[in-house]
Amino acid sequence: MPDLSFLDAPGLSAAFVAENRPRAHGAGLDPYEYARVTAPLTSLRDWPTACRAAGRRYVEAAERAAAEGRTVTAGAAYRSAARWCHFAGLLPHPDRVAAAEAAAEADEAMRRALALLDPGAERVEGEGFAGWLRRPAAGGAPTPVVLVVPGMDSGKEEFHAVVEALLARGVAVLAMDGPGQGVLAAGSTPEPEYHRVVGRALDALAARDGLDPDRTAVIGLSLGGYYAAEAAAHEPRLRAAATVSGPYRLDWDGLVPFVTATLAQRCGGEEAARAFADRVDLTALAPRIAVPLLVVEGGEDRIPGVTAATALADQAPEAELLLVPHGNHLLGTALPDWLPVTADWLTARLTGVPRR
């Protein structure tokens, strides 16, 4: 078991709450409600309980609204429940049963939300992945599709803003969990060769009507940025890739306890986590990424032990760098400065429509 004593460090609870406020904003949580939910916390050990309680309040509100025929309100409440239940699992908490339950609750709340808000959404799953395929409102010709890949402690319920931005531009989206992520975290471990996961997801999408298998891309966030770059180096069906706050390389001895404990939990022990971290290295892969690649970085994103992906932008042949000086990790402090541009960039690479 990883050493979780750092959870009890004086002042850590307040620091963790403050550090994750922009992430909560980026995930669509109301910042004032976030403050109300987290204000009573004196120990990070209480974080999962507080977040799950907020999620369950939304489930209750959704059920009341649905019973009264207020489907839009119910769908939005289920979506908020999914976000809160996902946030309950951010920490490397010792109660892994509760973490698995929270992930399952997030998954179920998202299913209920989509049933009301986007009835055409389809569950797509296979070996090592599970996600929701959503299509743009406009029908017609086969549409391009973008895979949205989460990171170390994330899941498909977090990046609604990315999904909605792509849908609004006429692109279909598969928001997915992979090994060690989201609803799959309890029964699997992270996969450094993530192109295998992407390949199986693309196989599944190829069997769906209305999608264009020749126009596919991937966007990965945080550790998912590494996964997206790794997939772009190996998977010939991808036409473009984007990374957001992704690592270029990890140095285990420099990583902070939150990261090492999370990896140790999800990988099944410290030795396996060290081996995984050693493989998160794009030095050899970067020159092999032959497709257009957008590297999105925040200038204030400085995580010890993590080499930022600006090095990837220098070494990948078709890479562009979007550096937002005031952006933090995942750029929740700078959504208007990167998300529309990134959605436009991906759409243009898949549709051939130049950026304006």
N, C-alpha and C positions, 0 to 999 in steps of 0.2 A: 504494500500500500504506500502511496506517496505521503510525504510529510505535509500535513495540513495545518500545522501549528501556526502558520502565518495568518490563518483566518482570524486568529485571536489577537493579532498585533494591535496595539493602541492606535486609534485614529484611522485604521485601515477601512473601516466601514464607511466613514464619511468620504474618504478619498475614492473608494470604489464607486460610491453613488455619484460623486461629481464626475469621475472619469467616464462613466457610462451614460451620463445625461445626453450628450450629443448622439450617442448610438441609439438611445431610446427615441430621440427625436427623429433620427433617420429611419427608424423602424416603424414610425407612425404612432408612437405612444404620445398622449397628450402630456406636455412638459409639466403642467400644473398638477395633473394627477400623479405623474411620476414622483413629484416632490411630496405629495401627500402620502403615497404608499411607502416611500423610503424614509421619510422623516423620523418615524418612531424607531428605526433600526439602531440598535447599539452593538450588534454583532452580525457579521456576515453569515453566520450559521442560520440566521432567521430570514435571510434573503429569499430562499425558495418558497417558504411558507407565505410570506407577504405577497410575492408575485402570483402564486397560485390562487391565493384568496381573491386578489383583484380579478384574475381570470374567471374564477367561479362566479363572482358578482355579475360579470358580463354575460356569462352563460344563463344565469337566472333572468337577467333583463331580456336576453334574446328569446328565451322560452316564453316569457310573458308577451312580448311583442308578436311573436309568431302565432300564439294562441288567439290574439286579437286581429290577426290578418295584416299586421304592419310588417310586411316582409322585408322592406328595405332597411328599416330600423333593426329588425332581427338579424339580418345578414351582417350589417355593420357591427353589431354587438358581438356576434360570433367571431368576426375577424379580430376585434380588439381582444377577445378572450384568447384567441390563438397567439397573438403577440405577447400577452402577459404570461401565458403558460410557457411559451418558448423562453422568455426572459428568466423564468424560474430556474432554468437549467444552465445559465451562463457560468456558474461557479463550479469548481471541482469540489463539490460538497461530499461529505462522507456517506450520506444516505443516497446510494445509487438507485435503490428501488424507487424512492420518491422522484428522483430525476427521470427515470424511465416512465413513470406515471405521468409526470408533467409533459414529457415529449408526446406521449400518446394523447393526452388531453389537447395539446396544441394541434396535433394532426386531425383529431376528430372535430375540433372547433372550426378548423379551416375547411374541412369537408362540408360542414353545415353552412358555413358562410358562402361558399361557392355554390352550393345547391340553391341558394336564394338569390345571390347577386350575379352569378354567371353559370346558369344551369348547363351550358354547353361544355363546361370544364370536364376534362377526362382524367381519371387516375391512370398513370403510366408507371409500371413497376416491373422489375425483373431482378436478376441476380445482382445484389449489391447496390440497388438504387430504388427510389420510390419518389414520385413527384406528381405534380398537377400540370397538365397541358391545357393552356388557355389560348384561345384564338381571338384575333381582332374582330371588332364588330362588323366591319365590312367583309362580305364574303367574296366570291369570285374565284379568280385563278388560284392555283396552289400557292401558299404563302411560305416565305422563309421562316425559319424558326431559330430562336436563340435559347441555349441552355444557361440557366442561372445557377451557379455553383457556390454554396456557402463555405464557411471556413471552419476553424478548429472547434469552436464552441457554438457554432451557429446552426441554422437549419432553414428549410424552405419557407418557414413562416415569417422570416425576418425582413426580406427584401422586397416588400410590396411595392415600394416606390419605383424600383428598377423594373419590375414586371409591368406596372401600369404605364410607365414611360414608353416601353417598347410596344405594348399593345396599342397605345394611342397612335403610334407611327406605322401601324399596319403589319406588325411582326407577331407571329405566334411565339409563345414562351413556354418552356418546360422549366419550372422551378423545382429543384430536386434535392433530396438528401442522398448522400453516398455513404460508403462505409465509415462508421464512426461518427456519423452526423445525424442530428435530428432524431426522427423516430427510429432510425436504424442504429443509434449509438449503443443501445444496451446489448445488441447481439452481434456486433461487428467491431473491427478495429480499423483505424485510418489506413488508406491505401495510397502509398506514395506513387505508384504507377497508375495514376487516376485516368489516363487515357483508356485503360481497359473498361472503366466504368462508363466513360463518355461513349466509347464504342458500342457498348451494350444498349445504352440509352438511344443512340442513333439508330441502331438496329430496330428497336421497338418503335421509334417514330416513323421509320420507313414503311411500316405496315399500316400506318394511319392515313386515311384519305384526307385530301385537301392540303397536304404539306409538300413542300418542295425539298426533296432530299439533297438536291444539288446546291441549296443555299442554306447552309447551317453555320452557326457561330456559337461562341461560348463567352460568357463573362463570369469571372470569379472574383470573390471579395475576401480580403484578408488571406488566410491560408488557401482559400479557394482561388486566389490569384495565382499562386504557384500551381495549383491543379490545372487551371485554365491554360497556363503557359506550357506545362508539361504535356497536356493533351494536344495543344497546337503543334508541338514538335513531333508528335507521333501519328496523329489521326488525320489521314489525307482527306476525309470528307469535310473537315472544317474549312470554311472560307475566310474566317476572321476570328480574332480573339481580343478580349479586353481584360485587363487586370486592374483591380482597385485595392490599393494598400496591400498588395501581395509581397511576400518575401522573395528575395533573390537567393538567399542562403540563411540557414540557421546555425548558430553556434551554441550548443547545449550549455556550455559552462558560463555563457554570458546571459542566458535567459533568466527572467525573473521567476520567482516561485509560482506565481499564478499560472504561467505558461507551462513550466515543467510539471507541475502537479496535474494540470488538465491533460497534458499529453500522456503522462504516466497512467492516469485513470483510463483514458480512451484507448491506449495501446495495450493495456494489460500488464503494466509494470514499468519500472524505470529503465531496465535494460532494453526492452522493446521500444520504449519512447526515445531513448538515445539513438538507437539504430534508425528509427524513423526520421529523427531530426537530421542525422548525418546524410540522409538521402534527399532532403529538401535542399537542393543545390542546382541552380540553373547554369552553372559555369559551362558545362559541356553541351547543354541543350539549347541555350540561347541562339547560337549561330545556326541551328537546325530549324528554327521557326521561320518558315518561308512565307507564311500568310501575313496579311496586314495585322498589326498588333498595336493596340492602344494601351499605354501604361499610364494609369492615373495614380498620382501620388499627392499626399498632403505635406506641405512643408514643415508642419509641426508634428508629424508622425515619426516619433523616435522611440522605438521599443528596444531595450537592451537585448543583445544577442541576435538581433534581426538585421540583416543587410537589406536595405530597401531596394525595390525593383527598379530604381533609376539606373542601376547597372544593366538591367535587362534591356532598357531602352537604348543603351549605347551599343549593345552587342547583337540584338536581333536585327536581321537585315531590313525588315519592312516595318520597324517600330516607330511610333510617335510617342512623345512624352507630353502628358497634360499635368503640369505641376501647379497646384493651387497653394500659394505660400501660406495662407492662413488655415489650411485644412488639417484636421487631425486624423487619427486612424479611422478609416472608413468614411472620412470627410462628412460626418454628420453636422459639422460646423459650417459646411460650405456647399450644401446641396444644390443651390442654384448655379454654382460655378462649375460643377462637373457633370451632374446627371443629365441635363438636357443635351449637352454637347456629346456626351458618351452615347446616349441613345440615338442621336442623329448620326454619329459616326458609324455605329454598328448597322443601322438601317441602310445608310448609303453604301456600305460595303456589300450588303446582301441584295440590294435592289438596283444598284447602279445609278441612283439618283444623287447628284453631287450636293454637297453641303452648301447652304446659302450663307 
